[in-house]
Amino acid sequence: MIVLFPSDYFNKHKADESFMEEYNAVLETGLFDMILYSDYIWDSEGRLELSYEPEYNSRCIYRGWMMKPEIYSSFYKKLADKKISLITSPEQYRHFHIFPEIYPEFGNDTAGMLIYPDGIVDLDEVKKTFSKFMVKDYVKSVKGTEFPKCFESSITKEDFEEQMKIFQKYRSGLYTGGICIKEYYDLKKYGERTNEYRVFYINGEIGTVSRNSLQGEYTPEPPQELIKKYTNLGSPLYTIDYAELSDGTWKIIEAGDGQVSGLSPNQDNNAFFRALHFGLSD
């Protein structure tokens, strides 16, 4: 089995710095072959330049940047032409990458959500539905910017439209699908940190469970019953993020394709790739 990483901009035989820790972990495990591809050439020309091409058909785990579903589909097909078969099909990738598609499977275990495919938000409907809400496109929000993490139902239409201009500025070419308005939950804090976890599911099993918000090791984990509930969602590698609410209950806050989901801060990279190897072995 192969792990595919993006290469450094200046050196196609060196992994991109953002993925160097994972690259080194794969080297240390000795469990995979590795191939690098030029992300710059792929983005600018739609052409695959690989560090080498396998002689025989090979299964492959992609560890790289997020792609829009239609781009991933092209990536998948062009790799297949080079005898490289990504473990996640374009359909499986889309199902987890586009949150409104996976959302119905979570029922009451996640926040309420209103979806606006054309990106035009009916603010009156939103204000009648949620007292407090957050905004994202079909894939991501714009955390860490001046865009508010949440809105109160008292916001005026004029103020909301001004804020949405900021949202569009930050998502820009990364904007995917339409707009999702999600019910906002107050999360429990331990000191200054919320209590969030990322679970990688591998071939219908719980692969890794890791703290995902730099919280201390003393914080409680999500209930096992809740984590186990979502072990068979039809893809060989995906993630679900769980968070503890201020009242002590737990909710799903995000999901994603496992190939493009980042590892948690301080997660054991070697253990992660060992789990992938043994979880995905035939």
Buried (B, 14 or more C-beta within 10 A) or exposed (E): BBBBBBBBEEEBEBBBEEBEEBBEBBBEBEBBEBBBBBBBBBEEEEEBBBBEEBEEEBBBBBBBEBBBBEBBBBBBEBBEEBEBBBBBBBEBBBBBBBBBBBBEBBEEBBBEBBBBEEEEBEBEEBBEBBEEBBBBBBBBBBEEEEBBEBBEEEBEEEEBEEBBEBBBEBBEEEBBBBBBBBBBBEBBBBEEBBBBBBBBBBBEEBBBBBBBBEBEEEBEBBEEEBBEBBBEBEBBBBBBBBBBBEEEEBBBBBBBBBBBBBBBEEBBBBBBBBBBBEBBEE
